[in-house]
């Protein structure tokens, strides 16, 4: 079998399995992760999945996911969030990160800085999974819905901080193999480009007159320019995020919605399934089968920390029951957690055991929480 037939098979199985998962309020793209996890047990296509072509497509999927995160980040709206949302976001996520750090440090034996980074990566929130549920029960504009969306929005800031911290750690580990002046120049150029595009809003208005196809070409140019420069500093992931942030502020509002739809279609329709398949294939299933209690431990600590943190910070603002629901809902994770974990694994900062436990816990939480959250909300409605 060649790579084209392999991809054809993966996409059609992802399509049908994804349709089934959506009935349980689980994002369809996780079907590719499930397929990869099953193939990690016995992979008859090892020659294809270990090829440079497949790895290149999977890496592009990772960078495009980060680009989408940056592209959806609205810094102006983020800064307008209420004081309660700010307090809830940082308290809840950092609370889980601290408890997660203890597990990673004492159970898996990693140093404190790496432990905190890993814990911070799986403390992030996948609020996009919850929005359809909130909308169905008309909770979008209620205090619970607004808090979940607000925390999910501010969570982007923590994701950016996590990526910066990750780049620093990776850089410190490989600095003996890197040209330090080249790294510093590359990072400087990235931040100058980001700052420059965010300040050229008036110039961006000229793009109102471009058709979508031409504007799309410009977006792809900026994306690859940032990633290419980021490669020199071992920070292509951060560069992907920054390219999205800069284009968000540069492209006129009138064109933003149209081009966002085009980019999401390309990312989630083609690249993301390959990335999630890649993530699943990298799991150490033998270790997971021999240590299921570790996955259970991470799930329990992660969910309980979010519920406890939400209850402490939210009981006086949105009520006790809503605070518990908030913690349960915010336990959902999405792509960012897996992207950061995959980069840490590929960089050799974490081993296959910890990587597999984190990905497995993410899968279980993402399967359980949407169903549980929707049933609890239905009872309260």
N, C-alpha and C positions, 0 to 999 in steps of 0.2 A: 504493500500500500504506500502511496506517496502522500506528501504533506497536504495536498489539496483535497484528496478523498478523506483523509483523516479529519481535517477541519470541517468538511461537509457533514461527516458523521457526528462530530461533537456539537455542531450548531443545531442539527435537527433533533438530537436527543435533549439538548439544553432547552429547545423550544417546547417540546412536549412535556418534559419534566417540570419546566418553569410554569406551564399552564396549571399543572396540578398544585404546585407550591403556592401560587397566587390565591387559590381557594382557601388556603389557611393563613392568608395575610402575610405570607413570607415573600420577600423580593425574589422575582424569577431568576435573577442573575446568580443566586446562590445555588441553583441547580448545577452550574458549571463547577462550583466548589465541591459539591457532592460527588460529581463524576470523577473529579480529580482525586478525591479522597479514596474512592473505590479503586481507582487505577493504581493508587499508591500501594495497595495490597498486592496486586499482581498486574504489572503493566506490560501488555503484549506489544505496545507501540514505543518501547524505550528508545529505539533508534531515532524515531521522529521527534519525541518530546525532549530528547537531549541534543537535538540539532541546533545550529546557530540560528536558523530561520525561525524556529519556534520560540527560542529564547528572546530573539529580537522583537517579535510580535508581542510577547508577554511583557517585556520591559516597556514597550510603547504603551501598552494597556495601563501599566502602573503610572507612567508619567501623565497620560491623558486623564486618569482619575484624579490625580493631584491638580492638574490644570483646571478641571471642572470645579474642584473644591475652591480654588482661588478665584475662579470666574464667578462663582455664586456668592462670594464673600462681599457684602456691602458694608464697607467700613463706616459710612455715614449713619446708616440705620443702626449699626452695632453700637455706636457711641451714644445713641439716643435712648438706649434701653434704661429701664428704671433701676434705681439703686438696689431694689430687692432682687432683680434678675442678675445683676452683677454679683451680688453676695451669694445667691444660690448657686450660680455657675461655678465660681471658684471654690466655694466651700464643698459642694457635693463632689466635684471631680477631684480636687486635691485630697479630699477625705478618702476616696477610693484608691487614689494613687499611693497614699501613705500606707494603707493596709496591704495593697498589692506589693509595695516595695519590701515589706516584711516577709511576705511569702517567697518572692523571688530571691531575696538575700539569704534567708535561713533555710529554705527548702531546696533551692537549686544552687546556692553557693556563689552567686554573682556579687561583685562589688556594689556598693551603695548607689553610685551614680548610674550605673547600667540598670540596676534594679528599679530605681526611680523612673528612668526613661521608659523601660518596658511597661511598668505599671501605669505610667501616664498615657502610654499608647492605647492600652485597653480600657482606660477610664473615659475615653472619648465617647461621644453620643451619636447615634444614628437616628436622628429625629425624623428623617424623611420616611422611615418605616411607619411612624405613628401618625403622620399628618392625615392619611386617608381615613384612619380609624376615628381621629378627632373630628374630621369633617362629617363622617357618617352619622355620628351622634351629636352633631351641632355643638361641639365643644371648642371649636377654633377660637372663638372670641370670649370664651369663659376664662376665669383666672387659671384653671388647670392647663387649658390649651395654650394660652398666651405664655405661661411660664415654661412649658415644654419647648415651644418654638423659640422663645427668648434664650433659654439655656443652650439649645441647639445652635443658635446663631452665634452666641458668644463663645461657644465651644470651638469655633473656627480659629479664634485667637490662640487658644491653648494648643490646637493642632499645629499652628504655625510655630509656636514656641517649641513644641516637641521636635519638629523637623529641624529647627535651628540647632537645638541641643544635640540631636542625632548627628548632624553634619560636623559639629565640633568634636564629638567623641570619635566618629569615624576618621576625621582628619588627624586627630592625635594618635590614632592607632597606626595609620599608614604614612605618617609624615616623613619617615626615613626613606620612603620610596617616591616622595613627591618633591617637585620643584617649588619651594615655598614662595619665592617671588611671583611665579606664575599663578599659584593658588590665590594669593592676595590680590593680584591684578584682576583675575577672573571674578572673584567675589565683588570687588570694587565696581567692575563694569556692570555686573548683574544689578547691584543696588542703584547705580547711576541710571541704568535703563529703566528700572522700575519707577524710581522717583521722577525721571524725565517724562515718561508716558503719563503718569498720574497728574503731572503739571501741564500737559499739553491738551487739556480738555477742549480749548477753543479750536486748536488745529484738528482735533478729532471730529468736529462738526462737519468738516469737508467730506467725511465718509458717509454722510447722509445721502449723498448722490450716487454712491456706488451700488451696483446690484449685489445680491447676496453671494453669488459665486465669486465675484472679485474680492469682496470683503472677507470671505472665507479663506481665500488664498493668502490675504494679508495676515489673518489670525494664525494660520499654519506657519507662515514665515516667522512671526514673532515667537511662536511656541518652540520651533526648532532652533531658532537663534539662541534663546535662553538656555535650552537644554544643552546645546553644543558648547556654550560658554561654561555652563555648570559642570560639564564633564571634566574640564581641566582642574576643577577644585574638588572633585569627588562629591559634588553637591547637585547633581542633575535633578534629584527629587525636589529640593528646595527651589531650584530654578523653574521647574514646572509650575509649582505653586505661585511663584512670583510673576510668571508670565500671565497667569490667569488674573491675578489681582490687578496688574497694570492695565491689561486690556479691558477689564471691567470698568475702570474709570476713564479710559481713553475713548472707547467706542460710544457714540451718541445713544441716548436712551431709546430713541425710536428704532434704531437698528439692533439694539442689544437683544431684545426678545427673539427676533428672527434668527440671528446668528447663534444664539444660545441653543435654540432648538436643533439647528444643524449639527452643532458640535456634540450635543448630548446623543443624538442619533448615531453619529459615527463612533463615539466612545462606548456607549452602552450596547449598541447593536453589533459592534464588531470586536473592538479591542478588549473590553472588560471581561467577556466570557473567557477569552484566552488567558487573561491574567488570573482570574479565579481558578481556572483549571490548573495553571502553573502553581498556584499557592497550594492547592490540594495535593498535587503530585509530590510536593516537597515534604509532606508529612511523614513522620516515622511511625507507621501504624503498629509495628511490633511493640514499640515502647508504649504506645497508648493502650494496647490490649493488655500489657503487663502492668500498667499503672493507671487504671481508670479512676482511682480515688483522687489522684492529683488533679484531674480535670474537674471532678466534683468539688474539690476544695476551692479551686480558682473560681468556679461558678458561684458557689455559696458566698465566699468572701466578697466577690465583686458585686453581686446583687444586694447582699445584706448591707454592705458599706454605702451603696447608693440610697437604699431605703432609709437607713439610719440617718445619713447626712441630710436627706430630703425632709425627713420628719423633724429634725432639730431646727433646720433653717426655715421650714415652711408652715409648721403647725399654727403659728400665730397669724400668718398672712392668708393662707388658702384653706386652712382647716386640717384636722388630723387625717381624715380619710383621703382627702385630695393629696396630702403630702406623701402618704404611702403609695398612692397611685403614681405620683410624680416619680418617686424612686424606682418603682417597677418599670415604668415606661422608659426612663432615662438609662436603664440597664442595656437597652438595645444598642448594638454596635453595627457599624457598616464598613465601608471600604477602607477608611483612613487607618483604622487599627491594624488591618491586615497588610496594608502597604508598608507601614512603618515596621511591623514585625518582620515582613519579608526582607526589607532592606537590612535590618539588623542581622538577620540570619545569613543572607548572602555576603555580608561584610565580615562574617566570622565573629561578631560580637556576642551573639548568643548561639547555643548549640541546637541540634535538631530536637532534643528532648523538650526544652522549654518552648521552642517554636511550635512544636506539634501540640503541646498542651494549650497554648494560647489560642491557636487556630481552632482546635476542637472545642474549647470553651466558647469561643465566639460563635461557632456554628450552632451549638446547643442553645445558647442564650437567644440567638436570633430566631431560632425555631420556636422556642417556648414562649418568650415574652410577648410577641404580638398577639398570639392566641389568648394567653392569660389576661393581658391588658384589655383586649376587646371584650372578654367575658365579664371582667370586673366593672368596666365602664357601662356595659349593657345592664348590669344589675342596679347600678346607681341611677341610670337614666329613667 
